[in-house]
Amino acid sequence: KQEVTQIPAALSVPEGENLVLNCSFTDSAIYNLQWFRQDPGKGLTSLLLIQSSQREQTSGRLNASLDKSSGRSTLYIAASQPGDSATYLCAVLTPSNTGKLIFGQGTTLQVKP
Amino acid sequence: EPEVTQTPSHQVTQMGQEVILRCVPISNHLYFYWYRQILGQKVEFLVSFYNNEISEKSEIFDDQFSVERPDGSNFTLKIRSTKLEDSAMYFCASSEQELSTDTQYFGPGTRLTVL
């Protein structure tokens, strides 16, 4: 059974710092891995999607990597800003052809001015 | 930019009552999903829907739950007899065509409170 874990559960950094969020999954048979952002009481906003054949994806200050064989992904945020404060979720798409996403519990990031 | 919308944003109901949560997916999307998030817990998959039928459902999605696409735009989740443990944030999502490459777009959620 696929399990997704995110470490750390919470992170507090000063503005401008570069940071890395970690995601691990137990079964390497995935179609893709997605990173989402969730603001308090709000929905999920897709940040990056990495297909199983890819190693990384970049969007602006965000870079996500995927090492499928070791069951790990990282989300790198460069030059963090207070507006980056949110909960970051990773989710893997199972190879079931049904679109089922399995989520980690998230990392809550606080960027202090 | 197209977005998934959900109504109501907050629903309060008494235990045992029926509720219907409504979603309008992005118009050209073909796959539809419901997820839920109990406060402080992970986002959990409930059901996926394609070509007017359920593709997969989780163990949570028992006989009390049903989904429907009554017309070309709406996608609904019905809970027949709500329980206290159904209190959660319910998210609708949709994706375009290719499951392995297409992002799932999530709505803002409906917060369901069962008293």
HADDOCK unambig.tbl for C-alpha pairs under 7 A between the chains (distance, minus, plus):
assign (segid A and resid 31 and name CA) (segid B and resid 100 and name CA) 5.29 0.50 0.50
assign (segid A and resid 32 and name CA) (segid B and resid 100 and name CA) 6.14 0.50 0.50
assign (segid A and resid 42 and name CA) (segid B and resid 108 and name CA) 5.49 0.50 0.50
assign (segid A and resid 42 and name CA) (segid B and resid 109 and name CA) 6.91 0.50 0.50
assign (segid A and resid 43 and name CA) (segid B and resid 106 and name CA) 6.37 0.50 0.50
assign (segid A and resid 43 and name CA) (segid B and resid 107 and name CA) 5.83 0.50 0.50
assign (segid A and resid 43 and name CA) (segid B and resid 108 and name CA) 3.99 0.50 0.50
assign (segid A and resid 43 and name CA) (segid B and resid 109 and name CA) 5.74 0.50 0.50
assign (segid A and resid 44 and name CA) (segid B and resid 106 and name CA) 5.71 0.50 0.50
assign (segid A and resid 45 and name CA) (segid B and resid 106 and name CA) 6.87 0.50 0.50
assign (segid A and resid 46 and name CA) (segid B and resid 105 and name CA) 6.95 0.50 0.50
assign (segid A and resid 49 and name CA) (segid B and resid 103 and name CA) 6.80 0.50 0.50
assign (segid A and resid 51 and name CA) (segid B and resid 100 and name CA) 6.87 0.50 0.50
assign (segid A and resid 51 and name CA) (segid B and resid 101 and name CA) 6.42 0.50 0.50
assign (segid A and resid 97 and name CA) (segid B and resid 99 and name CA) 6.88 0.50 0.50
assign (segid A and resid 98 and name CA) (segid B and resid 48 and name CA) 6.33 0.50 0.50
assign (segid A and resid 98 and name CA) (segid B and resid 55 and name CA) 5.60 0.50 0.50
assign (segid A and resid 98 and name CA) (segid B and resid 56 and name CA) 6.08 0.50 0.50
assign (segid A and resid 99 and name CA) (segid B and resid 48 and name CA) 6.76 0.50 0.50
assign (segid A and resid 99 and name CA) (segid B and resid 99 and name CA) 5.90 0.50 0.50
assign (segid A and resid 100 and name CA) (segid B and resid 45 and name CA) 6.54 0.50 0.50
assign (segid A and resid 100 and name CA) (segid B and resid 48 and name CA) 6.98 0.50 0.50
assign (segid A and resid 101 and name CA) (segid B and resid 45 and name CA) 6.60 0.50 0.50
assign (segid A and resid 102 and name CA) (segid B and resid 45 and name CA) 6.96 0.50 0.50
assign (segid A and resid 103 and name CA) (segid B and resid 42 and name CA) 6.47 0.50 0.50
assign (segid A and resid 103 and name CA) (segid B and resid 43 and name CA) 5.95 0.50 0.50
assign (segid A and resid 104 and name CA) (segid B and resid 42 and name CA) 6.35 0.50 0.50
assign (segid A and resid 105 and name CA) (segid B and resid 41 and name CA) 6.63 0.50 0.50
assign (segid A and resid 105 and name CA) (segid B and resid 42 and name CA) 4.75 0.50 0.50
